[in-house]
Amino acid sequence: MEDRRDRLRALGEFVRRLRKDAGLTGKDLALRAQIAQPTISRIETGQLLPTPETVDRLVEALGLDDASRAELDVLVLRLRDEVSRLKGGLAGRESANMARVRSASRVVSFQAGMIPALLQTGEYARLCLAFGSDVDETDAAKAAAVRVEAQAVIFEPGREFSFVLTEGAVRTWPGTPSLMLAQLDRLMQVATLPNVRLGIVPWALPTPGLPLHGFTIYDGSLSVVESLTGDLTMSEPDELAAHVETFESFAAVAVYGDALRELLGSIAADFRELIPRFK
């Protein structure tokens, strides 16, 4: 609770500093942004988390550059994520993730143990979210539905997505071989989209390093690591640089295009051979 209050105060101080740098009073900003002055005051004093619409109005009214907008987004998204977790369980967390995805124009994801959330089928997502002894299955199903709904952003113009997976991530399977065949079809379909670059590092090639964990980078300003107990959000320059370097090194040895389709076809053939064992 105290951490969230500290984050709210930090957000408020940042907005106040931006306003003063722009040479505006609270009343001036309220008029420009068409927001009630008490709302501005509550945001600046750390009493209110602004809605996405309010953030957009503040950005426009303050004339923020890309760097300031990115810093503001990091503060807001962290808070929104924490609030959603408290209010909505798994489904709330996924709603926060969906807001994060929708606010980004470029998403870069590296995964070594699982299919990225944006590429998961509904059943694969449900099984991933239901992992753990204390997870409510109904909550997991709702969260999976939210996750699948968020995937519509892949088809929106003006967005770019880059995914790099290890072959181990593609061969690690929850559920059944048939589920994985559907998941592989999903990967093949997404790989054909013009705004998506999907690569897989095959087992036949040495990796440039040990993939200790996966991560997803949003607009180069925020990296999220999905852990067993929740998401870890990283925004420090050295953290981001390490993740970008890791992504680029694995991307350099990944296969794409026809070689990717050939690899996915080979993996699919192996899963088909497993089907009789699970009937």
C-alpha positions as CSV (number, residue, x, y, z in Angstrom):
1,M,0.0,0.0,0.0
2,E,2.8,2.4,1.0
3,D,4.7,1.7,-2.3
4,R,1.6,2.6,-4.3
5,R,1.2,5.9,-2.4
6,D,4.8,6.7,-3.0
7,R,4.3,6.0,-6.7
8,L,1.2,8.2,-6.8
9,R,3.2,11.0,-5.1
10,A,6.0,10.6,-7.6
11,L,3.6,10.8,-10.5
12,G,2.0,13.9,-9.0
13,E,5.4,15.6,-8.6
14,F,6.3,14.7,-12.2
15,V,3.1,16.2,-13.5
16,R,3.6,19.3,-11.4
17,R,7.2,19.7,-12.7
18,L,6.0,19.3,-16.3
19,R,3.3,22.0,-15.7
20,K,5.8,24.4,-14.2
21,D,8.3,23.8,-17.0
22,A,5.6,24.7,-19.5
23,G,5.0,28.0,-17.6
24,L,1.4,27.1,-16.7
25,T,-0.6,27.4,-13.5
26,G,-2.9,24.7,-12.4
27,K,-5.8,26.7,-13.7
28,D,-4.1,27.2,-17.1
29,L,-3.5,23.5,-17.5
30,A,-7.1,22.7,-16.5
31,L,-8.4,25.1,-19.2
32,R,-6.0,23.8,-21.9
33,A,-6.7,20.1,-21.1
34,Q,-10.4,20.7,-20.5
35,I,-10.1,19.0,-17.2
36,A,-11.6,20.2,-13.9
37,Q,-9.0,22.1,-11.8
38,P,-9.6,20.0,-8.7
39,T,-8.7,16.9,-10.8
40,I,-5.4,18.5,-11.7
41,S,-4.8,19.3,-8.0
42,R,-5.6,15.7,-6.9
43,I,-3.3,14.3,-9.5
44,E,-0.4,16.6,-8.5
45,T,-0.9,15.9,-4.8
46,G,-0.8,12.1,-5.4
47,Q,-4.5,11.5,-4.6
48,L,-5.7,10.5,-8.0
49,L,-4.5,8.1,-10.7
50,P,-5.5,9.7,-14.1
51,T,-7.5,7.7,-16.6
52,P,-6.0,7.0,-20.1
53,E,-8.1,9.8,-21.5
54,T,-6.9,12.3,-18.9
55,V,-3.3,11.3,-19.6
56,D,-3.8,11.9,-23.3
57,R,-5.3,15.4,-22.6
58,L,-2.4,16.3,-20.3
59,V,0.2,15.2,-22.9
60,E,-1.5,17.4,-25.5
61,A,-2.0,20.4,-23.3
62,L,1.6,20.2,-22.0
63,G,3.1,19.7,-25.5
64,L,5.3,16.8,-24.2
65,D,8.1,15.4,-26.3
66,D,8.5,11.6,-26.8
67,A,10.9,11.3,-23.8
68,S,8.6,13.0,-21.4
69,R,5.6,11.1,-22.6
70,A,7.4,7.8,-22.2
71,E,8.4,8.7,-18.6
72,L,4.9,9.7,-17.8
73,D,3.6,6.4,-19.3
74,V,6.0,4.4,-17.2
75,L,4.7,6.0,-14.0
76,V,1.1,5.7,-14.9
77,L,1.3,2.1,-16.2
78,R,3.0,0.8,-13.1
79,L,0.3,2.2,-10.9
80,R,-2.5,1.0,-13.2
81,D,-1.0,-2.5,-13.1
82,E,-0.8,-2.5,-9.3
83,V,-4.4,-1.2,-8.9
84,S,-5.8,-3.7,-11.4
85,R,-4.0,-6.6,-9.6
86,L,-5.7,-5.6,-6.3
87,K,-9.1,-5.2,-7.8
88,G,-9.4,-7.9,-10.3
89,G,-7.1,-10.9,-9.7
90,L,-5.7,-12.5,-12.8
91,A,-8.3,-10.9,-15.0
92,G,-7.4,-7.5,-13.5
93,R,-3.8,-8.1,-14.2
94,E,-4.5,-9.0,-17.8
95,S,-6.6,-5.9,-18.2
96,A,-3.6,-3.8,-17.1
97,N,-1.4,-5.7,-19.5
98,M,-4.0,-5.0,-22.3
99,A,-3.8,-1.3,-21.5
100,R,0.0,-1.4,-21.7
101,V,-0.1,-3.1,-25.0
102,R,-2.6,-0.7,-26.5
103,S,-0.5,2.2,-25.4
104,A,2.6,1.0,-27.3
105,S,3.4,1.4,-31.0
106,R,6.3,-1.0,-30.9
107,V,6.5,-4.2,-28.9
108,V,9.6,-6.4,-28.7
109,S,9.4,-9.8,-26.9
110,F,12.0,-12.6,-26.2
111,Q,10.8,-15.8,-24.6
112,A,12.8,-18.9,-23.8
113,G,10.1,-21.0,-21.9
114,M,6.7,-20.2,-23.4
115,I,4.8,-18.6,-26.3
116,P,4.5,-14.8,-25.8
117,A,1.1,-13.7,-24.5
118,L,0.3,-11.9,-27.7
119,L,0.7,-15.1,-29.7
120,Q,-1.1,-17.6,-27.5
121,T,-4.3,-19.4,-28.4
122,G,-7.1,-19.2,-25.9
123,E,-6.6,-22.6,-24.4
124,Y,-2.8,-22.2,-24.2
125,A,-3.3,-18.9,-22.4
126,R,-5.8,-20.4,-20.0
127,L,-3.4,-23.2,-19.0
128,C,-0.5,-20.8,-18.6
129,L,-2.6,-18.5,-16.4
130,A,-4.0,-21.4,-14.4
131,F,-0.6,-22.6,-13.4
132,G,-0.2,-22.8,-9.6
133,S,-2.0,-24.5,-6.8
134,D,-4.0,-21.5,-5.6
135,V,-5.3,-20.2,-8.9
136,D,-9.1,-20.0,-9.4
137,E,-9.9,-21.6,-12.7
138,T,-12.8,-19.2,-13.4
139,D,-10.5,-16.3,-12.9
140,A,-7.9,-17.9,-15.2
141,A,-10.5,-18.4,-17.9
142,K,-11.6,-14.8,-17.7
143,A,-8.0,-13.6,-17.8
144,A,-7.4,-15.8,-20.9
145,A,-10.3,-14.2,-22.6
146,V,-8.9,-10.7,-21.8
147,R,-5.5,-11.8,-23.1
148,V,-6.9,-13.1,-26.4
149,E,-9.0,-9.9,-26.8
150,A,-5.8,-7.8,-26.4
151,Q,-4.3,-9.7,-29.4
152,A,-6.4,-7.6,-31.8
153,V,-3.8,-4.9,-31.6
154,I,-1.5,-7.0,-33.8
155,F,-3.8,-6.2,-36.7
156,E,-4.0,-2.5,-36.1
157,P,-2.0,-0.2,-38.5
158,G,0.9,1.8,-37.2
159,R,2.1,-0.9,-34.8
160,E,5.2,-3.0,-35.0
161,F,5.9,-6.4,-33.3
162,S,9.1,-8.4,-33.0
163,F,9.2,-11.8,-31.4
164,V,12.2,-14.1,-30.8
165,L,11.6,-17.5,-29.2
166,T,13.9,-20.4,-28.5
167,E,12.9,-23.8,-29.9
168,G,12.6,-24.9,-26.3
169,A,9.8,-22.3,-25.8
170,V,7.9,-23.8,-28.8
171,R,8.4,-27.4,-27.7
172,T,7.4,-26.8,-24.1
173,W,3.8,-27.8,-24.0
174,P,1.0,-27.6,-21.5
175,G,-2.1,-29.6,-22.1
176,T,-2.1,-32.0,-25.1
177,P,-0.2,-32.4,-28.4
178,S,-3.4,-31.3,-30.3
179,L,-3.4,-28.1,-28.3
180,M,0.2,-27.4,-29.5
181,L,-0.7,-28.1,-33.1
182,A,-3.3,-25.3,-32.9
183,Q,-0.7,-23.1,-31.3
184,L,1.8,-23.8,-34.1
185,D,-0.8,-22.9,-36.6
186,R,-1.3,-19.6,-34.8
187,L,2.4,-18.9,-35.0
188,M,2.5,-19.6,-38.7
189,Q,-0.4,-17.3,-39.4
190,V,1.0,-14.4,-37.3
191,A,4.4,-14.8,-39.0
192,T,2.8,-13.8,-42.4
193,L,1.6,-10.4,-41.1
194,P,3.6,-7.4,-42.6
195,N,4.0,-5.7,-39.2
196,V,5.2,-8.8,-37.3
197,R,8.7,-10.3,-37.3
198,L,8.8,-13.7,-35.7
199,G,12.0,-15.7,-35.3
200,I,13.0,-18.9,-33.6
201,V,16.4,-19.9,-32.4
202,P,16.7,-23.7,-33.3
203,W,18.3,-26.2,-31.1
204,A,20.7,-27.0,-33.9
205,L,22.5,-23.7,-33.4
206,P,24.5,-22.6,-30.3
207,T,22.8,-19.7,-28.4
208,P,24.7,-16.4,-27.8
209,G,24.1,-16.8,-24.0
210,L,21.9,-18.5,-21.4
211,P,18.3,-17.2,-21.6
212,L,17.6,-16.8,-17.9
213,H,14.1,-15.3,-18.4
214,G,11.9,-13.8,-21.0
215,F,10.8,-10.2,-21.3
216,T,8.7,-7.8,-23.3
217,I,9.8,-4.3,-24.2
218,Y,7.2,-1.5,-24.9
219,D,8.4,1.4,-27.0
220,G,11.9,1.0,-25.8
221,S,11.0,2.6,-22.5
222,L,9.6,-0.2,-20.3
223,S,10.5,-3.9,-20.0
224,V,8.2,-6.4,-18.3
225,V,9.3,-9.8,-17.0
226,E,6.6,-12.3,-16.2
227,S,7.5,-14.3,-13.1
228,L,5.7,-17.0,-11.1
229,T,4.4,-14.4,-8.6
230,G,3.7,-11.5,-10.8
231,D,5.1,-9.2,-13.4
232,L,8.4,-7.3,-12.8
233,T,8.5,-3.8,-14.5
234,M,11.9,-2.4,-15.4
235,S,12.6,1.0,-16.7
236,E,16.2,1.9,-15.7
237,P,18.5,2.6,-18.7
238,D,20.9,-0.2,-17.8
239,E,18.1,-2.7,-17.4
240,L,16.6,-1.7,-20.8
241,A,20.0,-1.8,-22.5
242,A,20.6,-5.3,-21.2
243,H,17.3,-6.6,-22.4
244,V,17.7,-4.9,-25.8
245,E,21.2,-6.4,-26.2
246,T,19.9,-9.8,-25.3
247,F,17.0,-9.6,-27.7
248,E,19.3,-8.5,-30.6
249,S,21.9,-11.2,-29.9
250,F,19.2,-14.0,-30.0
251,A,17.5,-12.4,-33.0
252,A,20.7,-12.5,-34.9
253,V,20.8,-16.3,-34.8
254,A,17.1,-17.0,-35.2
255,V,15.5,-18.3,-38.4
256,Y,12.8,-16.5,-40.3
257,G,10.6,-16.9,-43.3
258,D,10.8,-20.3,-45.1
259,A,13.3,-21.6,-42.6
260,L,10.9,-20.7,-39.8
261,R,8.0,-22.5,-41.5
262,E,10.2,-25.5,-42.1
263,L,11.2,-25.6,-38.4
264,L,7.6,-25.2,-37.2
265,G,6.5,-28.0,-39.6
266,S,9.1,-30.3,-38.1
267,I,8.0,-29.5,-34.6
268,A,4.4,-30.1,-35.6
269,A,5.3,-33.5,-37.1
270,D,6.8,-34.5,-33.7
271,F,3.6,-33.4,-31.9
272,R,1.5,-35.4,-34.3
273,E,3.5,-38.5,-33.4
274,L,2.6,-37.9,-29.8
275,I,-1.1,-37.7,-30.2
276,P,-1.8,-41.5,-30.1
277,R,-0.2,-41.7,-26.6
278,F,-2.8,-39.3,-25.2
279,K,-6.0,-40.8,-26.6
